[in-house]
Amino acid sequence: MLSELKRIIDQISRDRGIDRRLLIEAIEEAVQSAARKKLGSRREIEVRYNEEFGEVEVYQFRNVVEVAEDEQTEISIDDALLLDPEVQLGDELGEKMENITDLGRIAAQSAKQVIIHKMKDAEREVIYDMFKDRLGEVVSGIVQRFDRGNMIINLGRTDAILPKDHQIPKRSFKQGDRIRAYLMEVRQTARDSQLVLSRTCDEFLAKLFQMEVPEISEGIVKIMGVSREPGFRAKIAVSSSESDVDPVGACVGMKGSRVQNVVQELQGERIDIVTWSPDPAKYVYNALAPAHVSMVMVDEENHSLLVVVPNDQLSLAIGRQGQNVRLASKLLGWRIDVKSEQRYANLEDPGYRSLLEIEGVDEALADTILAKGIPSVEALARAQVEELTVIRAIDDEFAAYLIHAAGKISGESPANFAPIAVAEEQPSEENQPDGDQDTDTVGEGNGDDEPHIM
């Protein structure tokens, strides 16, 4: 078993980059463990690797006594003299024992397990030392296999894991494909993979641009912020330290070549490149592109922005399912509230705002009432029930409530008292309506369609 030990140690050390001394120590510890299992745990065992012959030598040490009572720790003077004619009582005698090949099947298996464990520990340390300084870099590898949705990527010397939640959704790779990813974590000790990759983190996009755009790697153009919804859309904000260098143009490249290389790596993810600005109003103007912005109101204290856009630009500013304004908000780190010019004008109108003072009236319902030619609570108090019931979701009872509530706020006398008088009479017990009826009806109506993005 050990005749080729020296050659095996040299080969493992060379192929896996493990220090020979670590391998030898692992073998010595394994053999010592095996010897104790076979010969007794109380024996004082010493194992040495003979570099010259490529052999493992096992020694046991026992005290020399007149009559040995414990064979594991003592040896009689008569037996000791046979081994060493000069030995004396009280000496500690070392004796070379049988080779590891004679230690038995169970002991040899134990030795094998210790060696494997030690080699894995040593290999983990080698991998950690090799990759710890590459943390935060983009690495390239081959898709090795799939494990419960996770990708196992071969990086040459070792495998890394690309977890399922760090893969771009709806984008598939197959075994053998080459893939690039961001080295997100390097673990010193781990039961599974020491290296964890990501293709969905913001840093991956930033690193790809750094690799494609020389001005970024040279420090002329700086990435100021990134926000992504991986696989769908991303925004990246850039600035330039030199006035004659356009940061957006540098990232786009000739005929869009640079940004297209990044888009191709991300398998079609749409990327908006915007100019960063220290002024939040100007920054949000750039970040909401391609939508045009009419006006921005900044609330420094609450870190929020009210953005007003032309009526025909509202859907473009918000984006599909709010994606555009959501990414812009993440990019700035500010709350963004987008409104159309018409909605903003309505909110600035005292009459319109008075309609919102009525409990149960939100902006959507106020818009509808306004569209029917009722611009204020004063006008609403003078309205007829029939004028309101043509509006969807308003029945006779809710219409009466609105007219009555508007009269209370405005001080106007409601034009139609009949429904209100009935509602305010004290009905007999048998005709008493459900106490929750008015509240439930008032609570009906459409919610605010405008986004409030954090």
N, C-alpha and C positions, 0 to 999 in steps of 0.2 A: 504493500500500500504506500509505503513511504519512499520506495526506491527512486521514484520520479518526483519527489516532493519539491526539490530545488527548482526543477524545470517548471513545475506548475506555479510555484510562487512567482517566479520571474515573469511568466506569461500573464498571470492575472494582474500583476503590478503594472505591466506594460500596457495591456489592453484596456484596463479600467482606471488607470491612473491612481491606484491605491499604493500608499507607501509600503515598501517591503517589510519595514519594522512592524507596522500594524498587522500585517498578515501573519508574521512570525509570532507575535504576541498572541494573536487569536488562536493559532495552532497550539502553542504551549499551554494556554488556558484550557483549551478543549481537551487536550490529552491529560492534563492534570485532573480535570473533572471526571474523565472516563476512568482513570486509574483509581481515584477515590471510590467510585461506584463499585469497582470490582474488588479492590483490596481492603476497603474499609475507610470510613470517613474520618477516623481518628488518626490515621497515619499522617506523618509529616512528609508530604510528597513535594519533590522539586523536579521541574521539567525544563530541559534545556535543548535548544535547537543547535545541532552541530553544523555550522556553516560549511565546514570543509567536506564533510561526507554527505551533507543533505539529509541528516537523520535527526529524529527526535529521541533524546535520551531521557529516561525516567529514573530518578533516584528516590530512595526512601531513607529517612534518618531515624535511628532508634537509639535509646540509651542502653549502655552496656551495664548489666546487673549480674549478680551471682546466679540467681535463678529467675528466668523470665516468667512473669505471671500474666502479662498482657502482650500477646504476640505482635499487636499493631504498633505498640510504642516502645517495647523492650526487647532486648536480645541477650541471651545468656552469654557469659564470658567464654564458655567453651565454643559456642557457635561463632562468636565474634573473632576468636583467635584463628579460626579456619579461614576467615576472610582477610584478617589483618593481624599478622603475628605480633605486632607491636602495640596492639590495643590494650587499654587498661580499664579497670572498673571505673564507672562514672563518665567515661568518654561517650561522645555522640558519634555513632558510626554510620557513615553513608554507604549505601549499597545500590549498585546499578541493577535495575529490575528489567523484566522482560520487555520486549519491544511492543509498541502499540498494536501490532498485528495479533498479539496474544491476549489482548484485553477483553475479548469476547464481543458477541454481536450487539448486545444492548449497550455496552459501554462505548463501542465504536459508533453506534448510531447517535448516542448522546454527544460524542465528540464532533460528529458531523453537524449536528444542529447548532452547537456553539460556534463552530467555524462559520456556518452560513449566517448566523445572527451577527457575528462580529464583522463579517464582510459587508453585510447590508448597512450596518452602522457606518463603517468606513466609507462606503460608496455614497451614502447620504451626505456625509461631511464633504466629500469631494464635489458632489453636485452643488451643494450650498455654496462652497467657496467659488465655484466656477460661475454661478449665476447671480450671486448677491449683488455684484456690481453692475449687473445688466437690468436690474429692477427698473421698470419704467421705460424700457426699450421695446421696439417692435421686433419680434422674432419670427422666423420662418421655419415651417416644418411640413411634414407629410401626414395626412389623415391616416392614422393607423387602424383604428376601430371605433365602434360606438358602444357605449356602456350606459344603458338606462337614460338615453337622451343626451348624455355627455359625450363629447368628442375626445378621444385620446390622440394627441399629436406627437409624432416622433420628431424630436429636435436634433437627432444625431446621437449624442452621448446618452440621452435619457428621454423619457416620455413626459409630456405635460398634459394637463387636463383643461379643456375648454368647456366649462359648465353650460348646461342647457340655457340658463337664464342670462348667459353672457354671449349667446349666439344671436346673430341678426335674424329676427323672425321671418319666416316664409322664404328663407334663402337656404339652399341645400348644397351640401358637399357630399361626395362619395369617397369611399376608401381609395387611397392612392393620390387624391388631389393635393396639390400644394396650397398652403394656406398661411396667411400672415395674421398675427394677433399681438395684442399689447400684453407684456409680461406684468401682470397685476400684483402677484404675490410670490415670494420665494420663502418657503418654510424650511426651517432648519431641521425640524423633526416632524414627520407626518407618516401616518399609517398607509395612506395611498400616495397620491402624487405630491411631490414637493413644489411643483411649479403650477401656478394657476394663471390661465390666460383669459383675455376678454376682447371681444370685438364690438361691444356695445357701449363702453365707457367713453366719456367725452375726450379723455386723454388720447385714445386711439386715433380719433379724427385729427387732433392737434399734431400728433406725431407724424401722421401721414402727410400733412401739409408741410411740416418741417423737412421731411425727406424729399418732397417734390419741389419746394420753393427755396432756392439758394439764399434769397434775401432774408428768409426766416432763420436759417442756420447761421447766417453771418451776423444776425442781430439787428439788421436794418429795419426789418418788418417784425413786429411783435404781435403775437396772438393774445388778445385781451379778454376773450371769453368764448366759450363754446356751449351750445345747448343742442341736444339731439333727441329725436324720437327714432331710435335705430331702425333702419330699413325703410324709413318713410321720408323724413325731412330733418335738416339740421341748419343751424345758423352759427356762423363763426365771425367774430368781430376782430378786426386787425387795425393796427396803427403803424405809422412810419416815423422813424427818428430823423429822416432826411426829407426836406420839403420837396425835392425833385423826384422822389420815389412814391408812386401811387401804390398804396398797400393792396387795394382791391385788384388793380391791374396785375400786380406781381403775382398774386395768388391765382388769378384766372389763367395767366400765361398766354402765349401766342395762340390765337384762335381757340382759346379755352383748353389748351392741351394739358396744363397742370391740374386744373380742377377736374377735368375729365378722367385723369388717371386716378384721382382719389375716388371719384364717383364709381368708376369701374371696380376698384378694390372693394368698395362698400356695396357692390352689386346693385347700383341704380339709385342709391339714396340721394334725394335732391338736396343740394347744398346752397344756401344763401350766404354770400360773403358781404359783410357790411362794414362801413367805416366806423371805428370807435370814436366816441367824443366824451370829454369829461362833463359836458353839459347834458343832463338827462333828457331834456326836451329835444335836443338835436339828435341824441343817441337813439331815442325811441322813434324819431322820424326816420332814421336810417334802418332801424331794426324791423320796422313794420313793412318795409318794401316787399313786394312791388306796389303796395297800396300807397296812395298819396294822403298826406295828413294836412288838415286845414289849420288846426290849432292844438296846442298842448298846454294844459294847466298842471303845474308841479306843486305837490304837497310834500315838502321836504320832511316835515315832522312825522308824517305817517308813511313816508317812503312810497307814495302812490302817485299815479299819473292819470289825468283825465285827457283822453285823446279824442279829438273831434275830426271826423273824416267826411268827405262828400257823401251824399246819400247813395250814389251808385258805387261807392268804394267800400261800403260797410262790410259786405260779405267777403270781399277780397282781404280787407284788413283783419277780419276775424279768422279767415281760413276755414278749411273743411274741418268740422267738429271742433272749431276753436284752436286749431293747431298753430296757425301763424302767430296769433297774439299770445298763446301759451308759451311758445318758444322765445318770443321777444321778451316776455316777462321773466323767464328763467335766465335769459342772457343778461338782462339789466339787473336782476335781483330786486325789481320794483313791482308793485301791484299796478296793473294796467286796466283801466276801464275805458272801453271804446264805445263812442256814441256817434250816431249820424248827425249831420248839421241840423236836420229837421227835429230830431229828438232833443238835441241841445237847445235849440231855439224854443221848443215847447217848455223845457225845464226852466228857461229863463223868463217865461211869460208868467206873471202873477196869477192870471186867471187859470192857467193850466195847473200851476202848483196848488191853487186852492182846491181843485178837483181831487188831488192826491191826499188832501187832508181828510177826506171822507174814509172812514174805516171800511175796508173791503175793496177799495179802488186802488189798483196798481197802475203802472205806466201803460200796460197793454190796454186795459179797460178805459183809462183816461184818453188814450189815443183814439179809441173807437167813439167815445162820447164826443170828443172834439170834432171828429170827422162828420158827425151828425149835425154840426152847426151849434153845438152847446159849448161855448168857450170858457165858462166859469161856473162857480157854485151859484152865483146870482141867477144866471141863465138857467141852470139846472133846477133851481127852486121854482122857477116859473114854467117849467116844462110840464107837459101832460104825460100821464102814464103810457098812453099809446105811442108817444114819440120814442120812448125808451124800449118798449117790448119788441120793437123791430130789431133791436140789437141782440145778437146771439148770446145766449146764456143769461139773459135778463127776463124774468117773468114778471107778472103783475105785482107780486108781493115785493120782490127786490126793487122794482122800479119805484114803488111807493116809498120804500125805505130810503132810496137814494134822494128822492125829491124832498122828503122830510128832513134827512140829515143835511142836505144842502141848505135848506131853509134855516136850520139851527145855526149853521156856521155863518151864513151871510146876513141873517136877520131879516131875510125876505119872507113874506107870507107865501107858503106853498100854494100853487095854483089848484091843486086837487087835494081836498081835505078828506074826502070820503074814505079811502082805504086806511088813512092814518087814524081817523076817528074810530074806526072799527078795531084797529090794532090796539088802541090805547084804552078802550072800554074794559071794565072788569067783567069778563064773561062769567056765566054761571059755571058751576063746577063740572056739569056734564058736558058743557061746550068748551072747556078749557083746552087750548091747543098744547101740543108738546112744547115744553119749555126750551128745548134745544133747536126748535124749528127755525127761528130767525137767524140764530148764529150760524147754523149749517148753510143756510141760503146765502147769507152775507159772505160767507167764506168762499163761495164759488167764484170762479173767474180765472182768467189766464195768468200764468206766471210771467215774470219779466224775462223777455227773450234776450236782453242785452247781456253780454258776458261780463263777469267779474272775476278776473283771472288773478290768481296769486302766483 
